């Protein structure tokens, strides 16, 4: 008796219009593949120029791990046939009673070799859009596409640590938790946290020593989007 062939993982493909001012611009969000690696590294190079360390850009080994271990969590966005942004995630088991972690340990330093095919949550490893294309709202559309992946896979939530780049200037006046409260109350504005709030993400916990980040004093805010069907 012949063995049943393994089915291919679901392919994500979404065509849409984004807007440059009042002008509609066609865009495409899809899974990235090995053929896209050079373009994805170029996106990182343009998005994180020096003094950002070059060794922290995606490398081919990391990208190969993404598409091999969890292709559903490897998304890119094209405008005019050019890759201008990407978003990567892995599946994890999340314990709400013990949310503490660092980016390095939960993403395996970006290699996602700790991806759990039975995990109940999607965790954002990275989201990146070239500066020249950020006015098109592509980061938000990538986030929404990953929410759709959460629903498609029947997971409980999407999680990720958001930088707090405005916190460093306020650290002498308040704790990190007080800073988050002020941002949520609309008293202070933080470019990353406000972006994530606009994407529907909800605060879970402040994570100290999450990632080396001078502006955030190494803090991040763990934020989630819950699957509304569960």
N, C-alpha and C positions, 0 to 999 in steps of 0.2 A: 504494500500500500504506500503510495507516495505521500511524503510529508507535506502538510499544508504550508505554503510559502508565507513568510512573515509579511504583514501588510506594511506599506510605507507610512511613516508618520504623516499626520495631516499637514497640508501645505497652506500657509497663510498668504493671502493675496488680496489686498484691498486698494482699489482705485478711488480717488477722490479729488476734489478741488480744494486747495487752500487759497488764501487771499493775500496778495501783495497790495495793501491798501484796499482799493475797490476792484482790483483786477483778479479774476479767478486764474489760478495756476494749477495745472494737473500734477498730481503727485501719486506715488505708488508706495505702499508699505507691504513688504514681503519678508519671508525668511531669507537670511543671507546664507551663502554657500562658500565653498573653498575658492571658487572663481572670484569672489568679492574681497578676498583678504587684503590685497594691495590697496584697494580703494578705502577699505575700512581703516587701515593704518594711516592713510592720508587724512581721513576725517579727524582722527585723533591728533595728528601732527598740527593741523590747522586750528583745531579747537583748543589745544593746550600748548601754545608756543613757549619757548624759553622765557623765563627761567624754569618752567615746569620741566622736571627731569625726563629725558627721552626714554629712559628705561621703564617708565611707568605707562607709556603708550602700549596698546595691545601689541602682542607679537604673534607670529603665525602659529606657534605651539598652543597658545591660549585660544586663539580663534578656532583652531582645528579641534580642540577639546570641546568648545561650545557646540559646534555643528555635529560632532560625533555623539556626545553624551545627551544633549537636550536641544535638538534642532528647533523644537517648538518655541524655545525661549530665546532664539537668535533672530532678531528683527532688524531690518534696515529700511530707510526711506529714500526714494529716488525722486528727484525733480529734474525734468528734462533729460531723463535717462542717466543721470549722474547720482551716485550715492552721496548724500549730504548729511546723513545722520544714522545712528544705530541705537539699539537698546538690547541688553542681554540680561537674562534671568536664569535661575536654577530653582529646582524644587527642594524644599527643606521640610523637616518636621519642626513646628514651632510650639513652644511651651509658653503661653501668656504669663505664667507665674514666674518664669525665669527668662526675661527678655534680653539680659545682658550679653553682649558679644562685640567683637570688633569686625571691621570689614575684612581683614586678612583671614580670620578664622572661618567666617561664615561663607566666604566665596572661594576659599582655598587660594587666596592671592590672585583671584581672577581666572584660575584654571578650572574651577568647578568640578574637580575630581571627586568631591564629596556630594555631588548631585544625588538626591534620593528619589528614584522613580516612583516611590510610594508616598512621598512627602505631601503634606496637606496644604502647603503654602508656596506661593511663588515669591522668590526674593530677587530684587533688582540688584544686579551686579554693577551695571553702568548704563547711563543714558547720555548721549552726546550728539550735538548738532553743530555743524559749522557756523561760525559767527555770522557770516554773510546771509545765512538762511534762517536765522532765529526769529526774524520778524514774521515769518510765515506760520508760526504756531506749531511747528513740526514736533517739538518735544511733547506737547500736550497730546497730539494725535498718536505718537508712539506709546505714550502712557495708556491711552484709551484702548489701543490695540492689544496691549498686554492684559488689560482688564478683560477683554474679550477672550483671551487665552485662558485666564482664570476660570471664566464661566464654561468655556468649551471643555476644559479638563475636569470640571467639577470640584475645583479646589475651594478652600475656605476664604482665602484672602491673598492679596498682594502686599508685600512688605518691602521696606527699604529704608536705609538711613539717609536722611537729608542733611547736607551741610548747613551750618548756621553762620554764614560769613559776616553777619552784622553783630554777632555776639562779642567779638573781641573788643570793639569800641565801647561796649556797655558793661564789660565784666567787672569793672571797678565799682559799679553801682548796684549790680544785681547778680543773683545766681543764674545758672543756665536755665533752670526750671522757671524762674521768674521772667527771664527773657522770652521764653516760649509763650508763657501766659500773656505777656504784653503784645507779642505778635498776633496771637489768636484773638486778643481783644481789640486789635486795630490801633493800639497805642504806638507800636513800633512797626517798621516794615523791614522784612528780610527777603532779599530777592529769591532765594531758593525755597524757603519755607512758604512764602506767599504763592510761588508757582505751584508747589505741591498741594497746598490748600485749594487753589483754583482747579486742580485736577481731581478734587474729591477725596484726597488723602486726609486721614484723621490721626492726630498725635497719639502715640502709645507710651513712649518713655524716652527720656534723655539718655544718651549713651556717651559717657566720658571715654576718652582715649579710643575713640572709634577709628580715627584715621588721622595721620599727620596732616594738619591743616592749621596754619598760623592764624588765619582770619577767624576760624571757629574755635580757636584754642583746643583743637583736637576733639571737640564735641560734635555730635550729630543728634538729630531727633528721629527716632524710629517712628515711622508713619505707616498706616495701613489703609487699604481699600478692601472692604468686606464684600464677598459675593452676596448680592441681594437675594439670591435664590436659595441660600442655605441658612 
